[in-house]
Amino acid sequence: MFQTRSGTFKDQVIVKNLDDLPSPYLSGAFDLSRTRSVEVAVARGCNRSCSYCVINESPLRYFSFERIKLEVEYILSRAPRVKKIMAGVADMYENGPLAAKLLPLLRRAAESRKITVSFYANVASLHKVELLKLSDSRWFRIEIGVQSMNPAALGLCNRGATVRVIAKHIDLMAQYAPKAHKILGLIRGLPKDTTAGYLTTLEWALSTGMQLSVNQLRLVQGTEFNIEPEKFGLTVGADYPYFVLSTSSMSANDMHRLRAITDRVMFMVKLISPHPALQKHFQALAAGFARSKKFPRVTLALAFASLVGRMEGRLAQAWLYCPV
């Protein structure tokens, strides 16, 4: 079985109805007695055209709610140790009618069994308030594809959402699904992005109080960026995973510096994200820097990471000389 932009093929015959594909769960292919993490396929492919992504190699199609429900029920009845369910879909909210039935199903399973349910969402779809309300569970982990707040970079990526729309939709998610764990997905090294543009994105992301996931741009075979890297001013590593090393607007030194900054910012985010009181103090301190610093939250995060690093160094040194 394989996929192309024309569809999913099985034995060289196109599969128009994904429910015709055998279920690895319902067919009994897996022994789930000790399984702690599973993925339930919701859809295949994507109808968007992001320049860095290969998921749109295949057209968007969905499994039926009835098929997904049977698989979830099968897993719950045969996987007593399961703690994580990943719903395999590029954008949970794009198919509104399906999501309206699927989200309550997953939420009941998550809350009754204390299972973390993870899924992806495109920021362009976060205007569907009723679906956001259905996602308001502390057992939901939602990664939202933002990628950048630089208009030039967004345009080249074919993201289909403006900076203004992104900010508005993230506010809606925060308002209507406050309990859910929300992770903003960002990409470092996009063409037309700059050091200032990337730091602006990072500063905005920190201002939301949400968790972050930052990836270095890499060129996946078959994507628009991979087919014509020179057109987009991309210099790429010779070996897998083919990370972008520099762009026409960011040198290799810029990229190295931004990676170091990101690592330190992420260190701080991971420390404070589980603690609402620390997050509140962080935002208040950053507000005090706003007049003197262009990127107050980034500056504060770097200072915090540096302080913790020095403290850890002193503790390590003290341990070496400890007579006990």
PyMOL commands that set and color helices and strands:
alter all, ss='L'
color gray80, all
select helices_A, chain A and resi 18-20+55-57+65-78+96-113+123-125+129-134+151-157+163-176+195-207+224-227+252-272+276-289+296-320
alter helices_A, ss='H'
color red, helices_A
select strands_A, chain A and resi 2-4+7-10+13-15+37-41+43-44+61-62+84-88+116-122+140-147+181-188+211-216+235-236+244-246
alter strands_A, ss='S'
color yellow, strands_A
deselect
rebuild
show_as cartoon
